[in-house]
Amino acid sequence: MIEAGFENPVTEAQSTFRSIMDATARPGSPFSIAGVAGAPSSLYPSTAAIALTLLDHDAPLWIDDPADEVLNWVRFHTSAPVVTLAADAAFAIVTRPQSLPPLGSFNPGTLDYPDVSTTVIVQVETLTGGAPLTLAGPGIKGRQTLAPAPIPSGLTQQLDANRALFPRGIDLLFVSAGEVAALPRSVRVVEGG
C-alpha cells in the first residue's frame, strides 16, 4: 500500500518550494524543510517533500534506488517518468552520496536552453558536519561555508568543471533530514573539499 503524500498539498508544496528558492538564492545556506510522513524508507521525508513539489509528468527522474517501493511511490504521487540514463533526467535523486555518478553524466543543458539541465538532489547525513567547502559567487556576500557529509571524493574538482560550463551546468540540492542547501552552477568552491 502506498502511503499518502502531503496532508495539505497546496500549503505544504508552497512552503517546500519557498525553502528551495531561498536555498537557491542564498547558496550554501541551509533552510528548514518540512517532511512528508509515510515516504519510502530510503527517502528522507524532506527529500520526499521536494519530489512532491518539483516532479510531474513532464519531469523525467533518475534515481539511484530502483526499489519498487520508491519507484511506485514516485510514480503514484508525481506521475514523473523514471529514466535509466542520468543524461535523460530533469531531476535526479541520489539517496546514497557515495553512489553519485560523475556530474558530467547528467544533462548540463545547452547554450540556447541552459534551463533544461538536470537538478541533482543529494541526500546527506548533515549539512554542517563534513569537510567545509568555502563558496563564493552570486547570492553570497563574501564567502559562505557548507559542510555536507558524506560526499564523494573528487566532488570539488567536479564542481569546478561544472562551473566552467556556465551558463550551462547542473544545479545541486543537498538535503539532510530537515534542511536543504543549494549549490547552483554559478557558485565557485574557493577552498575545501
C-alpha positions in Angstrom: 0.0 0.0 0.0 1.3 3.4 -0.9 1.3 6.0 1.8 -0.3 9.4 1.4 1.7 12.4 0.3 1.2 15.9 1.6 -1.6 16.3 4.1 -2.3 19.9 2.8 -0.9 19.8 -0.7 -1.1 23.4 -1.7 0.3 24.9 1.6 3.0 22.3 2.0 4.1 22.4 -1.6 4.3 26.2 -1.4 6.3 26.0 1.8 8.7 23.5 0.3 9.1 25.5 -2.9 9.9 28.6 -0.9 12.6 26.7 1.0 14.1 25.5 -2.3 14.0 29.0 -3.8 15.5 30.6 -0.6 18.3 28.0 -0.7 19.0 28.7 -4.4 19.0 32.4 -3.8 21.5 32.0 -0.9 23.8 29.3 -2.0 25.4 27.2 0.8 22.9 28.4 3.4 20.7 25.7 5.0 17.0 26.3 5.1 14.4 24.2 7.0 12.2 22.0 5.1 9.2 20.1 6.4 9.0 16.4 5.5 6.3 14.0 4.3 5.1 11.3 6.6 5.0 7.9 5.0 7.8 8.4 2.5 9.6 5.3 1.3 12.3 4.2 3.8 15.3 5.2 1.5 14.0 8.7 1.0 14.3 11.3 3.7 10.9 12.9 4.5 12.4 16.2 3.3 13.6 14.6 0.0 10.1 13.2 -0.5 8.6 16.7 0.0 11.0 18.1 -2.7 9.9 15.3 -5.0 6.3 16.0 -4.5 6.9 19.7 -5.1 9.1 19.6 -8.2 8.3 16.4 -10.1 5.4 15.9 -12.5 4.6 14.1 -15.7 6.9 16.4 -17.7 9.9 16.0 -15.4 11.8 12.8 -16.0 13.5 11.4 -12.9 16.7 9.4 -12.5 17.1 7.8 -9.1 19.9 5.6 -7.7 17.5 3.5 -5.7 15.4 1.4 -8.1 13.4 -0.4 -5.4 9.8 -0.9 -6.3 8.7 0.9 -3.1 10.4 4.1 -4.2 9.5 3.9 -7.9 5.9 3.1 -7.2 5.6 6.0 -4.6 7.2 8.5 -7.0 5.1 7.4 -10.0 1.8 7.3 -7.9 2.3 10.8 -6.4 4.0 12.7 -9.2 3.4 10.8 -12.5 7.1 11.5 -13.3 8.6 9.1 -15.8 11.6 7.3 -14.3 14.6 7.1 -16.7 17.6 4.8 -16.6 20.1 7.2 -18.1 21.1 10.1 -15.9 21.6 12.3 -19.0 17.8 12.0 -19.8 16.7 13.3 -16.4 15.3 16.7 -15.5 15.8 15.7 -11.8 17.9 13.1 -10.1 17.6 11.8 -6.6 20.8 10.3 -5.0 19.9 8.5 -1.8 23.5 7.4 -1.2 26.0 10.2 -1.8 28.8 7.6 -2.5 26.8 6.4 -5.5 26.6 9.9 -7.1 27.6 9.4 -10.7 30.1 11.8 -12.2 28.4 15.2 -12.6 29.3 15.0 -16.3 26.8 12.1 -16.7 23.9 14.5 -16.1 22.4 16.9 -18.7 24.1 20.3 -18.5 21.6 21.9 -20.8 22.6 23.8 -24.0 23.7 27.4 -24.6 20.3 28.2 -26.0 18.4 26.3 -23.3 20.6 26.1 -20.1 17.4 25.6 -18.1 16.8 22.1 -19.4 19.7 20.8 -17.3 19.4 18.2 -14.5 18.9 19.3 -10.9 20.5 16.7 -8.7 19.1 16.2 -5.2 21.7 14.5 -3.0 20.7 13.1 0.5 23.4 13.7 3.1 23.5 12.9 6.8 24.5 16.5 7.7 25.0 19.9 6.1 27.4 21.1 8.8 29.5 18.1 10.0 31.6 17.3 6.9 34.8 18.8 5.4 34.0 22.5 4.8 33.5 23.9 1.3 34.0 27.6 1.2 31.8 29.1 -1.6 31.7 32.4 -3.5 29.6 33.7 -6.2 26.2 35.2 -6.9 23.9 35.3 -3.9 26.8 35.0 -1.5 28.1 38.1 0.4 31.8 37.5 0.7 32.1 33.8 1.5 29.8 31.0 2.7 30.7 27.7 4.2 28.8 24.5 3.6 30.0 21.1 5.1 27.8 18.3 3.8 28.7 14.8 4.7 29.2 12.3 3.3 30.2 13.5 -0.2 32.0 11.5 -2.9 35.7 12.1 -3.2 36.7 14.4 -6.0 33.4 16.4 -5.8 35.3 19.7 -5.6 37.0 19.1 -8.9 33.7 18.1 -10.5 32.1 21.3 -9.2 34.9 23.3 -10.7 34.4 21.5 -14.1 30.6 22.1 -13.8 31.2 25.8 -13.0 33.3 26.1 -16.2 30.3 25.2 -18.3 28.3 28.2 -17.1 25.7 29.2 -18.2 25.3 25.5 -18.8 25.8 23.1 -15.9 23.8 21.2 -13.3 22.5 22.5 -10.0 22.8 20.6 -6.8 20.4 20.4 -3.8 21.9 18.8 -0.7 19.2 17.5 1.6 19.5 16.4 5.2 16.8 15.1 7.4 15.2 18.6 7.9 17.2 21.1 5.8 18.1 21.9 2.2 21.1 23.8 0.8 21.8 24.6 -2.8 24.9 24.7 -4.9 23.8 26.4 -8.2 26.1 26.1 -11.2 27.1 29.7 -10.7 28.8 29.1 -7.4 32.6 28.6 -7.1 34.3 26.4 -4.5 37.2 28.6 -3.4 38.5 26.4 -0.6 37.9 23.0 0.9 36.8 19.5 -0.1 
